[in-house]
Amino acid sequence: MLGIVFSLGSALFHLMTDKGDSKKMVRALTLRVALSVGLFLALMAAWAAGLIQPLGAGR
């Protein structure tokens, strides 16, 4: 989770400081998306393994 936030902050920094070609910003955003997908898959795997359980609002 911290890696996702750090990557988003890094992309914002590169957006504000780089003039013109911003390959660093694109790399940071790509990393953020990859980390987010990885976190989602890890949560789904933990749920499937019974390590975590969703808590419904209507319970």
CYANA upper distance limits for C-alpha pairs under 8 A (distance plus 0.5 A):
  1 MET  CA      5 VAL  CA      6.99
  1 MET  CA     39 LEU  CA      8.22
  2 LEU  CA      6 PHE  CA      6.49
  3 GLY  CA      7 SER  CA      6.48
  3 GLY  CA     32 ARG  CA      8.17
  3 GLY  CA     35 LEU  CA      7.92
  4 ILE  CA      8 LEU  CA      6.74
  4 ILE  CA     31 LEU  CA      8.45
  4 ILE  CA     32 ARG  CA      5.67
  4 ILE  CA     35 LEU  CA      6.66
  4 ILE  CA     36 SER  CA      7.20
  5 VAL  CA      9 GLY  CA      6.70
  5 VAL  CA     32 ARG  CA      8.41
  6 PHE  CA     10 SER  CA      6.58
  7 SER  CA     11 ALA  CA      6.69
  7 SER  CA     28 ALA  CA      5.92
  7 SER  CA     29 LEU  CA      7.28
  7 SER  CA     31 LEU  CA      7.35
  7 SER  CA     32 ARG  CA      6.07
  8 LEU  CA     12 LEU  CA      6.81
  8 LEU  CA     28 ALA  CA      7.38
  8 LEU  CA     29 LEU  CA      7.04
  8 LEU  CA     32 ARG  CA      6.96
  9 GLY  CA     13 PHE  CA      6.67
 10 SER  CA     14 HIS  CA      6.72
 10 SER  CA     25 MET  CA      7.82
 10 SER  CA     28 ALA  CA      6.95
 11 ALA  CA     15 LEU  CA      6.55
 11 ALA  CA     24 LYS  CA      7.81
 11 ALA  CA     25 MET  CA      5.02
 11 ALA  CA     26 VAL  CA      7.84
 11 ALA  CA     28 ALA  CA      5.76
 11 ALA  CA     29 LEU  CA      6.63
 12 LEU  CA     16 MET  CA      6.78
 12 LEU  CA     25 MET  CA      7.88
 13 PHE  CA     17 THR  CA      6.67
 14 HIS  CA     18 ASP  CA      5.90
 14 HIS  CA     22 SER  CA      7.55
 14 HIS  CA     24 LYS  CA      7.04
 14 HIS  CA     25 MET  CA      5.85
 15 LEU  CA     22 SER  CA      7.61
 15 LEU  CA     25 MET  CA      6.70
 18 ASP  CA     22 SER  CA      6.58
 22 SER  CA     26 VAL  CA      7.18
 23 LYS  CA     27 ARG  CA      6.67
 24 LYS  CA     28 ALA  CA      6.65
 25 MET  CA     29 LEU  CA      6.70
 26 VAL  CA     30 THR  CA      6.55
 27 ARG  CA     31 LEU  CA      6.61
 28 ALA  CA     32 ARG  CA      6.70
 29 LEU  CA     33 VAL  CA      6.76
 30 THR  CA     34 ALA  CA      6.71
 31 LEU  CA     35 LEU  CA      6.56
 32 ARG  CA     36 SER  CA      6.57
 33 VAL  CA     37 VAL  CA      6.68
 34 ALA  CA     38 GLY  CA      6.62
 35 LEU  CA     39 LEU  CA      6.58
 36 SER  CA     40 PHE  CA      6.70
 37 VAL  CA     41 LEU  CA      6.66
 38 GLY  CA     42 ALA  CA      6.57
 39 LEU  CA     43 LEU  CA      6.68
 40 PHE  CA     44 MET  CA      6.74
 41 LEU  CA     45 ALA  CA      6.58
 42 ALA  CA     46 ALA  CA      6.62
 43 LEU  CA     47 TRP  CA      6.63
 44 MET  CA     48 ALA  CA      6.60
 45 ALA  CA     49 ALA  CA      6.61
 46 ALA  CA     50 GLY  CA      6.73
 46 ALA  CA     51 LEU  CA      5.66
 46 ALA  CA     52 ILE  CA      6.48
 47 TRP  CA     51 LEU  CA      6.35
 47 TRP  CA     52 ILE  CA      5.55
 47 TRP  CA     53 GLN  CA      6.58
 47 TRP  CA     54 PRO  CA      8.35
 55 LEU  CA     59 ARG  CA      8.09
